[in-house]
């Protein structure tokens, strides 16, 4: 029989564990880590230790077996490998939102999509106009994206001044935004395509979809086929992050055991335990142990792989993968004069105007039109003024914008430097404007 009493060491560890666990799982924690990683990268790249930073991110890592060799720099491993996990998590969130979230309700879905499209088209048009006929025009996709982690972190600062449903609105907005960015990456930021490898990747993903339909739910199966699909996509020339999203869409989203059946099974097992004259002993009694395992198995069958895998990946992505991406990609070398010159360059102007002004005009303008002509509706307690505040915050495009910039200007380091500098400046400016606007509106009310 288990002893419910706890010794002093157990009680002491619980007093430390619970606050630490709450801190780790808080939304602001992931935003804080991302910010710390960004600041660290900026300091490191501009310090006397800058050579060690460059050596680190370009250090080749790999292995070989016989004549087969797999080698890549740390930066490429993170951008082409670990970021696929981020995009896989993003795909899970997209699927859940479409099936059961804000995008599941037709009125909300229409408004979210309408606002998100406005928030993508307007920044892209502004950038394209400022870089028209220049070789930097390829960067038009950079100001399209919104960084969900940083955006939610900024909104947490003014949490008491906004309704809870506004957080769900910006998450839904960012998800639609990310779908658009993924499509843009797949179509416009792909160089040479190997049709054979691309068809192989699609075939493997289609095989996963059929397996889902057939009721296959083993994580190992999806992992093995998913890795093969990622490898085929990587060799095809299309960025492998697209495979991450596509694989996520094949993950089962329906429970194998109905909730009513779960309740009946658990009631039956608990009823059998209650009829026992002696205490339940999961350590000494094999039958008691098996009954507890039956409850566990039924609970797992009543859940969905999509939700379980999303929960399992949330912390590793937010606490490890995204900060690593920021650490290896945000190290921009600049002085004051070069910083000013970057902001005056057509690339810098296009990104800053696109993220700060374009997002504001695109999202709030689309929302006004949507309400005016009854295209859709906003979530409960959210009004146009809230959306205007969100449209400023949506100009924080750090993660995805940096990712697209790295793809567009991969062979043009000078342009990539200008783009990263401008993304940072635009993100900081958007965050300040968003917080000030929301505080101003709440104060007036």
N, C-alpha and C positions, 0 to 999 in steps of 0.2 A: 504494500500500500504506500502511496506517495505521501511524503511528509510535507504538509503545507507551511510549516514554520520555516523561516528564513534566517540564516545566520547574519552576523554583522557585515561580513564581506559582501554577501549577496545584496543586502539592503544598500550598502554604500555604492556598489556598482550600478544599481538601479537608479539611484539618485543622480549619478553622472550620465547614465545611458539615455534616460528619457529626455532630458533637455537637449542633449547632443543630437539624438535622433530627430527631434522636432526641428532643430536648427538645420540639419542636413536636408530634410524633406521640404523645407519652406521654399516657396518660389523665389523669394528675394535672395536666397543663398546661391542659387545657380547664376543669377544675374550678377551677384557680387563676385563670384569666382571668375566669371567671364570678364568683368571689369578689371579685376586684379591681374589676370593673364594678359590682357591688352596693355595695361600700364607697364607691366614687367617687360613685355616685348619691346615697347617703345623705349623704355629706359635702357634696356640691354643693348638694343641696336644703336643707340646714340651715346653709349658710354665708352670708356677706354677698353672695355671687354667686347667691343662689337665684333672683333674677329672670331671670338669664341662662339658668338651667336650664329654667325654665318657658317662657321665650320659645323656646328651642331645640326642645323636644319638641312644642310647639304651632305651630311655624313651618309655614305652608302651603307645600307643594311640588307642582308639577304642570306641565301644559302645555296649550296649546289649539291647535286647527286649525280655522280659520273660527269657526263657532258652537259647535263641540264643545269642551268644556273638561273636563279631568280634574285635580282638585285635592284634596289631603288633607294633614293634618298629618303631621309626621315620625313621630309615635307611631302613627298609624293605618297609615301605610305599612309600618312594622315589624310591627305586630300583625296586620294583615289581608293583608299582602303577603309580607314576608320569612319570617314564621313559617309560612307555607304550605309553604315549602321544608323547614323543620324537620319539619313533619307528613308531608311527602312522604317524607323520610328515615325517619321513624318507621314509615310504612307499608311501606317496603322491608324494614326490620328485622323487622316483624311477619310479613310473608310468608315471609322466609327462615327465621325461627325455627319457623314452622308446618310448613314443608316439610322442613327439614334440621337444625333446632336442638333446643333443649331441649323445645320444644313438639311435636316430631315423634314423640317416644316416648310412647305412651299412658299409662304409669304416671306418668312425670314431668309430662306435660301435665295429667293429672287433679289431681295435687297442686298444681302451680303455679296452675291456675285456681281450685282450692278455696281456697288461701291468699290469692290476689289478691282473690277475691270477699269473703272475710272482712275483708280489709284495706280494702275499699271500703265495704261495708255498715255495719260497726261505726262508723267515723268519721262517716258521713252520719247515722246514727241518733242519735249523741251530739249532733251539731250541731243536728239537728232538734228534739231534746228540749229543749235549752237555748234554742232560739229559737221554740218552739211558739207559733203564733198571732200572732207578730210579723211586721212587714213585712220583717224581715231573714231570714226563713226561706228565701228564694230562694237563699241562700248555702250550702245543705246540700251542694252538690257540691264546695266548695272544699277540704275536708280529705281528699277521696278519693284525690288523686293523689300520686305519688312522683316526685321529680326524679332521674332516672337519673344525670346528670352529677355532681351534688353527692354523691349516695349512693356512687357508685364512688370519688369523690375522698376521701370519709371512710374508706371501707374500705381505700383505699391506705395510710392512716396505720397500720392494723393488719394490713397485708398478710402479714407473716411469721407472724401468729397464726391465720390462717384458711386453709382449703383452697382451691385454685384453683376448684374446682367451685362454691364458694359465690358467686363473682363471676358465674358463668353463671346461677346460681339467681336472684340479685337482678335481673339484666338481664331474664330471662324473666318474673319477677314484675312488674317495672316495665312491661314491654311489655303484659302482660294488663291491668295497671292503667290504662295509657294507652288501651287499646281501650275500657275502661269509661268513661273520662273523655270520649273522643271521642263515644261514644253519648249520654252525658249532655248534652254541649254541643249535639249535633245535635237532640235531642228537647226538652230542658228550657230551654235558653238561646237559643232562637230566638224572636223576637218575631213580626212579621207575615211571612207566607210568600207569595211570588209563585209560584203553581203553574206558570205558564207558564215562568218562568225555571228553576224547579227541575226540571221535566220536560226542559227543554233540557239542563241539566247532566247529568242521568241518561242522556239519549240519547247525549251526547258520550262519557261514560265507558263506556257499553255499546259504542259504536263502537270505542273503544280496546281493549276486551276481545275483540271480534271480530277486530280487526287482529292482536292477539297470537296468537289461535287460527290466523289465516291465515299467520302466520310473519313479520309485519312487525317489523323490529328497528331501523329508523333512528331515532336519538335526536331528530332534527329533527321528525319526524312526531309523536312523542309530546309533544314540547314545544309545538308549535303547537296541537294539539287539547287538550292539557292546560291551556294558558293560556285557551283559549276556555271550557273547562269551569269553570275557576276564576272567570272573569268572570261566567258565568251563575249560579254558586252565590253569588257575592257579591251580585248583583242580586236573587237569590231571597229573601234575608233569612236563610237558613241560613249560619252562619259558614263562610267559604271554606276554613278549615283542614280541614274535613271533606272537601272536594274533594281536598286534597293526599293524604290517606290513601287515598281511593277510587281516585285515579289511579295511585298506587303499586301497588295490588293488580293492576293490569292490565299491569304491566311484565313482559316475558318472563323466566322463571326457568329455562328449559331451554336447554342448549347446542344450537347448530345443527349442530355437528360432533361426532361421538362421540369419546371419548378415544382409543379404539383406532385410529380413522381418522386422528386427529391424529398419533399416534405413527408410523403407517406413512408418512404424507405427509412428515413431518419427516425420518424416516430416509432416505427416497428422495432428498430434496433434499440432505441432508448427505452421503449417499453419492456423489451426483454431484459435489459440491464436492471430496470427498476424492480423486476420480479425476483431478482436474486436476493437471497437472505444474507449473503455476505457482501463485503465491499468489493467494488470493481478493482481488479488488480491487473493492470495492463503489462506489468513486468513478469509476474509469476504465472498468470493464466493465459494460455495460448488463445483460448476462445475469446476472452476479453480483448486481447490484443487484435485479433482478427476483426472483431466488431468495430473497434475504433478505426481500423484501416478501411473497413467498408464505408464508414461515414466519410472518411477522407476521399476515397475513390468516387463516391457519389457526388460529393461537393465539387470535385474536379470535373466530372462529366457534366455537371449542371452549369459550370462556368464556360467561358469562351476562350479559345487560344489567343484570339486577337487581344482581348482585354488583359489576359495574363502576361503575354509577351510585351505588351505596351507598358504595363506596370514594372516588369522586370528590367526593361531597357531604359526607363525614364531617368533613374539616378546615374547609371554609368555614362549616359550621353550628356546629361547636364553638368555632371561633376567632373567628368574626365575627358570625353571626346571634344566637346565644344571649347573648353579652356585650352586643350592642346592645340586645336585648330587656331585659336586666337594667338597663342604663344608663338606658333611657327609662321603665321601669316601677317600679324599686325606690326612686325618690327620694321617700321618705316624710318629711314635715316633722313633727317632734315634739320636745317637751321632756320632762323627766322626769315631770312631773305628768300631761301628756296621754298619755304612754306607759303609765303605771299605769292611767289611766282607760280606755284602749283595751283593756287586758288584763282589766279588770273588766266590760266591756260584754258582753252575751250573744253578740255576734258574736265578740269576742276569746276568750271562754271556750269557745265552740263550736269554733273553729278550733284552739286550743291543745290542748284536751282531745281533740278528734277526731284530730289528727295525732299527738300524743304517746301518749295512752292508747288511743285507738281503734285505731290501727295495731298497737300492741303486742298488745292483746286479740284483734283480728280475725285477724292473721296467725299469731301463735303458737298461739292457740286453735284455729284451723282446721287448723294443722299437727298439733297433738296429736290432734284428732279424726280427721284423715286417716290418721295412723299407727295409732291405736287401732282403727279399724274397717277398716283396709286399703283405703282409698279410692284411694291412690296411694303412691308412694315418693319419697324424696328422692334427689338425685344422690349418687354415690359420695363417701364421706368427709364428707358433711354430716349433722349430727344435729340434734336438736331445740334444743340449746343454741345452735348456730350460727344457727338460724332465729329464736330469741328476740332475738339480737343484731341480726339483719337487720330484725326487726320494729320495733326502735327507730330504726334508720337510715332505714327506709322512711318515717318521719315527716317527713323532709326533703321538703317538697312545693313548693319555691320556684317553679320555672318554670310548671308546669301549674296550680298552685293560684293563683298571681298572675294567670294568664291567665283562669281561670274567674271569679275575683273581679272582674276588669275587665269581664267580660261581664255578671255578675249585678248589679253595683252601678254600672253605667255612668252612670246618671242620679242616683246618690246618692253624691256625692264624700266626704261625712263617713263613710259606711259603708265605702267603698272604702279610705279612709285607715286605719280601724280594722282592716280585713281584712289590708292589706299589713303593718301593724305586727305583727299577731298571727302572720302567716305567717313573718315573719323570726324572731320570738321562738321559735316552735314549732320551726322548722328548726334553730336553734342549739341548743336544748335537746335535740332528738332526736339530733343529731350527738354531743353530749357524752355522753348516756346510752348510745348505741350503742358508742362507743369505750371508755368505762369498763367496760361490761358484757363486751365481748369480751376486753379486757385482763384483767379479773378472772377470767373463766372459764379463759383460757389460763394464767394464773399458778397457779391451783388445780391444773390438770392437771400 
